Each structure stands twice: as structure tokens, then as C-alpha cells.
Amino acid sequence: MEETLKDDRKNVSKNLKQIMQEIHQSFTHDHDWEHFRHVFEQVHQRFLEKLKSHTEQLTSNDIRLIALLKMNLNSAEIASLLGVSQDSLRVLRYRLRKKLNLAQGENLSSFIQSL
């Protein structure tokens, strides 16, 4: 990428700079989440263990969503923190309900708070 940056064409240079910035932000974002997870586990001891007893198929993104729900954040705040739209957040919540085998009328937030 760095060699391509030296190319005189502005489009290539601009695109590669943007890609490099996104990669850097991704690493920073992951580091921030690891720090958040460490603090979250100190505050809510054994929560993730209880959660994993319900299902083993949770992804790291599922766990991030659950942690934010546990903190009683509203949908707009969660969507902003996860970098998704509120419509996408609805889909994420729906898929999470399925992974947790929740009944159709069962409230996801209430379930998470009860753990």
C-alpha cells in the first residue's frame, strides 16, 4: 500500500490513505472494546459465564451488544456505539433472540438484566 501511495495519481493515493486510516481505526476500536470488556467483567462478575451457559454460539459482536443492553443504553446510543443504523440494530437484536432461544414475546433486555 505504501508504494502505491507514492504513485502520482491522486485517486489511488486518496483511496489507500482512507483504507489505511480505516485499518488503524479498526485496531484502535478493538483495543477499546477489550478495555471495555475488562472493566465490564469487573463490574458484572460472572455475567458472561451465565450468558455462555445459555448458548455457545455467541460472537464477539453479540457479546458487545449484550453488554450495552446490560448497561440499559437506549437503541440510539447502542446503534451509535456499534456504528450501525437503528434498523440494523433491530436485525441484530432479532438474531440475538434466536441465538438465546427466547420465546417470541420474551423481552431481550429483561432477559439480559435477569442474568
N, C-alpha and C positions, 0 to 999 in steps of 0.2 A: 504494500500500500504506500509506503513512504517513497518508493521510487516513482510510483505513478503520480504522487503529489508534485514531484519535480517537473512533471510534464507541463508544457506551457498552456495547454488547453484549460480554460477556466472551469468548464463543466466537470471535467474529471477531477480536478483538484477540489472543487467545492463539494462534490459528492463524497469523495474519500474523507475529507475533513469531517463531514457530517457523520459518516459511518464510524470513524474513529472516536468521535465525541459520544455517540450512542453506546459504543462498546465500553468506553470509560464510565459512563453513567450507569450502565448495567452492573459493572463490578462494584461501584460505589453503592448502588441500590441494594445489591445482595449483601454487602457488608453491613449496611444499615439494618437490614432485616435480621441478620444474625445477631446483632447487638440487641435489637428489639426483642427477639425471641429469648435471649438470655435473661433480660430484665423481666419479661412476661412470665417466664418459668419461675423466677424468684418470687413474684407476687402471687401467682396462681400455681402453687406447688401441686404436683401430681395431676394437674388438669389434663395435660397431653397424654399421660398414661391412661387416664379414664377414657379419654376420647378414642385412643387407639384400641381400647378394649371393644369398642363398638364395630370398628372396621379397620382393616389393614391397608385398604386401597386409597387412603388419603394422600394427595400430592402436597408438595410444599406450598403451592398456591392455595389449596384447600385449607391448610393449617393457618395460613396468613389471614384468610377470610374469617375463619372461625375465631381467631384471636381478636380481630377487630370487632366481630359481633359480641364477643365476651366482654369487651370494653364498653358496650352499649353505644357505639357510634351509630349515627343515622346513615341511611343509604347514600346520601350525597357525599358525606365525609368518607365513607368507605370507598365509593367509586373514585373519588379524587386520589386517595392514598394508593389505590391499586392501579390507577391510570387507565380506568375503563369507563365506559358510559353507564348510566343508570340502567339502561336496557340490558347491557351485557352483564351487569351485576345481578339482575333478575334471573338471567340464564344460569349464572354461576351458583346462585342460591338454590335454584331448582335442581341442578345436578348434584349439589351437595346433599340436599334432602334425599335424593335417590341413593347416594353412597352410604348415607347413615340409616337407610331403611326406615325413614319416618313416614307415618301414615299421611294421607293427603291433607287432612285438616290440622295436623300437628304443627305447631309453630316452631320454626327453626331456632329463633332467638331464645324462646323459652326453654327449649331442649338444651341448648348450649349453656344457658345460665344455671340449669339444674345439675350440670355435671360437677 
